[in-house]
Amino acid sequence: MTKIAFIGLGKMGRPMAANLLKAGHDVIGFDVVSEAMAKHRESGGRTAESAATAAKEAEVIISMLPAGEDVRALYLGPHGLIAALGERRALIIDSSTIDVETARLVAAAAEKAGHEMLDAPVSGGVGGATAGTLTFMVGGSEAGFERAKPLLAAMGSNIVHTGGAGTGQAAKICNNMILGVSMLAVCEAFVLADKLGLAREKLFAVASKSSGQCWSLTSYCPVPGPVPSAPSNRDYEPGFTAALMLKDLRLSQLAAAQSDAPTPLGAHAAMLYQRLAESGLAEKDFSVAFRWLSGQSRSGLVPEQA
């Protein structure tokens, strides 16, 4: 049994912490939302009055927070967890999806203080967090990865060591840029099929077995019908919200700008998800792009020369 401080018990963090509890670990949780802490207690976990209190007796600290500024605030500075740990050495795993620069900054501060830190963002959404089938993309030392692997295995089924500090975040934003672009391509194809009088199920039958096949089509089809488990059959109730897709696309474009990488499709996808979010669909599943595109005209969404 490992004593774990779990900071951030939101939609993803709480089921992840619950799976650690099921694996027999002692999980002390903290969240700024009291209801989230109450639900953690209902799952059999303990709670603390602050993140520092939760970490006080923990061997491992896991965080799942909304943004890079939250991660910096949690770990850095005179009141951060790195300072609060003092001489005690801990394994720190940050599973937030944040910018690469912040991940490397915090990891360097942790290493300087004698701690092992991993950036370990996840893929799989709330469903994967609940089922314990998440994919973990883990940046950090080989020794830290091996130490963390049994804990990550309680929460996920695919655990990949991506390299040094920050590479977990790099893998996450590259993967989600692929996802964001491919989902828009699938949505556009179905919008065009509707306009041309091609039945949706016929396009699915062709593309799902041909060169257009991709995860966004065959596992998460954005039109109702072909894939019964897809959010499109539940009025686009999220798995993964459009707001979160926009966040990840923005992170990809920040990284692209910082590294001078040409990502024109990623940039255009970010613009389209920005427009979609502004239309009031931010909290719907990101595959709601099909519904949004269906209500748009060609003008303004594609370059004039197209």
C-alpha positions in Angstrom: 0.0 0.0 0.0 1.3 3.4 -1.0 0.3 6.7 0.6 -0.8 9.0 -2.2 -1.8 12.6 -2.1 -4.2 13.3 -5.0 -4.7 16.9 -5.8 -7.6 17.7 -8.1 -10.7 15.5 -7.8 -12.6 16.8 -10.8 -14.2 14.8 -13.6 -11.0 13.0 -14.4 -9.2 13.1 -11.0 -11.9 11.6 -8.9 -12.3 8.3 -10.9 -8.6 8.0 -11.2 -8.3 8.3 -7.4 -11.1 5.8 -7.0 -9.1 3.3 -9.1 -6.1 3.8 -6.8 -8.3 3.1 -3.8 -9.6 -0.1 -5.5 -6.0 -1.2 -5.9 -5.5 -0.9 -2.2 -3.7 2.4 -1.8 -4.3 5.0 0.8 -5.4 8.1 -1.1 -5.6 11.5 0.6 -7.4 13.8 -1.7 -7.8 17.6 -1.9 -9.9 19.8 -4.2 -11.1 23.4 -3.9 -14.6 22.1 -4.5 -16.0 20.5 -1.3 -18.5 18.3 -3.2 -15.6 16.7 -5.0 -13.9 15.9 -1.7 -17.2 14.5 -0.4 -17.5 12.1 -3.3 -13.9 11.0 -2.8 -14.8 10.1 0.8 -17.8 8.2 -0.4 -15.4 6.1 -2.5 -13.4 5.3 0.6 -10.7 7.9 0.4 -9.5 10.4 3.0 -9.4 14.2 2.5 -7.3 17.0 3.7 -7.9 20.7 4.4 -5.2 21.8 1.9 -2.9 20.4 -0.7 0.1 20.8 1.6 -1.7 18.9 4.3 -2.6 16.1 1.9 1.1 15.9 0.8 2.4 16.0 4.4 2.4 12.2 4.9 2.4 11.1 1.2 5.1 9.1 -0.6 3.6 10.0 -3.9 1.9 13.2 -5.1 -0.4 13.1 -8.1 -2.0 16.2 -9.5 -4.8 16.6 -12.1 -5.3 20.4 -12.6 -6.9 22.6 -15.3 -3.9 24.6 -16.6 -0.2 25.4 -16.4 -0.7 28.3 -14.0 -2.5 26.0 -11.6 0.4 23.5 -11.7 3.0 26.3 -11.1 0.9 27.7 -8.2 0.7 24.2 -6.7 4.3 23.3 -6.8 6.4 26.4 -7.0 7.2 29.4 -4.8 7.6 29.6 -1.0 4.1 28.2 -0.4 4.3 25.5 -3.0 4.4 21.8 -2.4 8.1 21.5 -3.4 9.0 23.9 -0.6 6.4 22.3 1.8 8.0 18.9 1.4 11.3 20.1 2.8 13.9 17.4 3.2 11.4 14.6 2.6 11.7 13.0 -0.9 8.6 12.2 -2.9 7.6 11.0 -6.3 5.6 13.6 -8.1 3.3 12.8 -11.0 1.5 15.6 -12.8 -1.3 14.3 -15.0 -2.6 17.7 -16.0 -2.5 18.7 -19.7 -0.4 21.8 -19.8 2.2 23.6 -21.8 5.6 21.9 -22.3 7.5 24.9 -20.9 5.7 24.7 -17.5 6.1 20.9 -17.3 9.9 21.3 -17.7 10.1 24.3 -15.4 8.4 22.5 -12.5 10.3 19.3 -13.1 13.6 21.1 -12.9 12.5 22.7 -9.6 11.5 19.4 -8.3 14.8 17.7 -9.3 16.8 20.5 -7.8 15.0 19.9 -4.5 15.7 16.1 -4.7 12.4 14.9 -5.9 11.5 12.7 -8.9 8.9 14.3 -11.1 7.0 13.0 -14.1 4.7 14.7 -16.5 2.0 12.1 -17.3 -1.0 13.5 -19.1 -3.7 11.1 -20.2 -5.9 10.2 -23.1 -9.2 8.3 -22.8 -11.6 10.8 -21.3 -13.9 10.3 -18.4 -14.9 6.9 -19.6 -11.3 5.7 -19.6 -10.7 7.3 -16.2 -13.7 5.4 -14.8 -12.8 2.1 -16.5 -9.1 2.4 -15.6 -8.2 2.1 -19.3 -6.4 5.5 -19.8 -3.3 6.0 -21.9 -0.5 7.6 -19.9 2.2 9.5 -21.8 5.0 9.8 -19.3 8.0 12.2 -19.5 10.8 12.0 -17.0 13.6 9.7 -15.9 13.6 5.9 -16.5 13.9 5.4 -12.8 11.0 7.6 -12.0 8.9 5.9 -14.7 9.6 2.4 -13.3 8.7 3.6 -9.8 5.4 5.1 -11.0 4.4 2.3 -13.4 2.5 0.1 -10.9 0.5 3.1 -9.8 -0.3 4.2 -13.3 -1.3 0.6 -14.2 -4.1 0.9 -11.6 -5.5 3.8 -13.6 -4.6 3.0 -17.2 -4.0 0.1 -19.6 -1.5 1.8 -22.0 1.5 3.4 -20.3 4.3 4.8 -22.6 7.6 6.3 -21.4 8.0 9.1 -24.0 11.4 10.4 -22.9 12.7 13.2 -20.7 10.8 15.9 -18.8 8.1 17.6 -20.9 7.8 14.9 -23.6 4.7 13.5 -22.0 3.0 16.9 -22.6 4.5 17.0 -26.1 3.0 13.6 -27.0 -0.4 14.6 -25.6 -0.7 17.8 -27.6 0.6 16.2 -30.8 -1.9 13.4 -30.4 -4.8 15.7 -29.7 -3.8 17.9 -32.6 -4.2 14.9 -34.8 -7.5 14.1 -33.2 -8.9 17.6 -33.6 -7.9 17.8 -37.2 -9.2 14.3 -38.1 -12.5 14.9 -36.4 -13.1 18.1 -38.4 -12.2 16.2 -41.6 -14.7 13.5 -40.8 -17.4 16.0 -39.9 -16.8 17.9 -43.1 -17.1 14.7 -45.1 -20.5 13.9 -43.6 -21.7 17.5 -44.2 -20.6 17.3 -47.8 -22.3 13.8 -48.1 -25.6 15.3 -46.8 -25.4 18.1 -49.4 -24.7 15.7 -52.2 -27.5 13.3 -51.3 -25.3 10.5 -50.1 -26.8 8.6 -47.2 -24.7 8.8 -44.1 -24.7 5.1 -43.5 -23.4 4.5 -47.0 -20.5 6.9 -46.5 -19.7 5.1 -43.2 -19.8 1.7 -44.9 -17.3 2.9 -47.6 -15.0 5.1 -45.5 -14.8 2.8 -42.5 -13.3 0.1 -44.7 -11.3 2.3 -47.0 -8.5 4.8 -46.9 -10.6 7.3 -45.0 -10.7 5.0 -42.0 -9.6 6.7 -38.7 -10.5 6.6 -35.0 -12.7 9.7 -35.3 -14.8 7.8 -37.8 -15.0 4.2 -36.6 -14.8 4.7 -32.9 -16.3 8.1 -32.4 -18.5 8.8 -35.4 -19.8 12.4 -35.2 -23.2 11.5 -36.9 -25.9 9.6 -35.0 -26.3 5.9 -35.9 -23.2 4.1 -37.2 -21.4 3.9 -33.8 -24.0 3.4 -31.1 -21.5 4.2 -28.2 -20.5 7.6 -29.7 -21.7 10.9 -28.1 -23.5 11.8 -31.3 -26.2 9.3 -30.2 -26.6 11.1 -26.8 -27.1 14.6 -28.1 -23.3 15.1 -27.9 -23.1 14.6 -24.1 -19.4 14.8 -23.5 -16.8 12.4 -23.2 -14.4 15.1 -24.2 -15.7 18.7 -24.5 -15.2 21.1 -27.3 -13.7 23.5 -24.7 -11.0 20.9 -23.8 -10.3 20.2 -27.5 -9.9 24.0 -28.0 -7.5 24.1 -25.0 -5.3 21.3 -26.4 -5.3 22.9 -29.8 -4.2 26.2 -28.3 -1.4 24.4 -26.5 -0.3 22.7 -29.7 -0.1 26.1 -31.4 1.8 27.7 -28.5 4.3 24.9 -28.8 4.4 25.2 -32.6 5.1 29.0 -32.3 7.8 28.4 -29.7 9.5 25.8 -31.8 8.9 27.3 -35.2 7.0 24.2 -36.4 4.6 24.7 -39.3 1.2 23.4 -38.3 -1.3 25.1 -40.6 -4.0 22.5 -40.2 -3.7 22.6 -36.4 -3.9 26.4 -36.5 -7.1 26.3 -38.7 -8.6 23.6 -36.4 -8.0 25.8 -33.4 -9.8 28.7 -35.2 -12.8 26.5 -36.0 -13.1 25.2 -32.5 -12.9 28.8 -31.2 -15.8 29.7 -33.4 -17.7 26.6 -32.3 -17.1 27.4 -28.6 -18.3 31.0 -29.2 -21.5 29.6 -30.7 -22.5 28.2 -27.3 -21.4 24.6 -27.8 -18.2 24.6 -25.7 -19.5 22.1 -23.1 -20.8 19.6 -25.7 -18.6 16.8 -26.9 -16.0 18.0 -29.4 -17.7 15.8 -32.1 -20.5 18.3 -32.1 -18.5 20.0 -34.7 -20.7 18.1 -37.2 -23.8 19.8 -35.9 -22.1 23.2 -35.9 -20.7 22.8 -39.4 -24.1 21.7 -40.7 -25.5 25.1 -39.7 -22.7 27.1 -41.4 -22.3 28.3 -45.0 -19.1 27.8 -47.0 -18.3 31.5 -46.9 -15.9 32.5 -44.1 -14.8 29.0 -43.2 -12.6 28.2 -46.2 -10.1 30.4 -48.1 -11.6 32.2 -51.1 -9.3 30.5 -53.6 -10.6 27.1 -52.5 
